[in-house]
């Protein structure tokens, strides 16, 4: 399963509130919340957009986690 590190990145950059970080990224608040909580999947377009905005590699945002079954 592909997961993301958006919460970790947001806190590391000093954004205490999701809505402030979502605004910085140009993403709607509720969509960002679903992404951060891994309840919605990042599209490639959104992933690349976030990576470009943060000036980081997409591999710094997403990672693969084995299914524990």
Secondary structure, DSSP 8 states (H G I E B T S, - for coil): -EEE-HHHHHHHTT--SHHHHHHHHT--HHHHHHHHTTSS---HHHHHHHHHHHT--GGGTEEE-----
